[in-house]
Amino acid sequence: MLDYRFPTALQMVLSVAMAEQMGERSTSAILAYGLEANPSFIRKLMVPLTRDGIIVSTLGRNGSIHLAVRRTRSPA
């Protein structure tokens, strides 16, 4: 059986970063749709990412997912 956790978690973090860069909101439902995954699987993957300080999630109706550390622009 293939383990999809790491590649899906990596895609989640990249998707959240891209959404932030474009000024868009990320939710587990949006990520699940974009990654063609079950929303409950996405939420399960969010637990270790949040615990390890990679992402921050806000609960509730207007909840969203953000990178824990804001990205700074690298010098050109």
Phi, psi and omega in degrees: 000134180281144178258113183263005186295308183297308181298325179289319178297319178297316177297324178298311182298317179295321179295319178296317179298316180294319179297318178297319180297326180269001179075023180257161181268145175244135174227167179296325179293318179295316179296317180299317179296313182294328182263002182053050181232166177285133180304326179292326176295319178298315180295324177295323178288336180291332184302304180292328178294323177287315181300322182273005174077025180269318177233163175234131179242143178248129182275164173107181183302320180259023181293159179201177181239134179226159171292142182290327179244127179292137179282136175256152180288136177275147180298143182285000000 
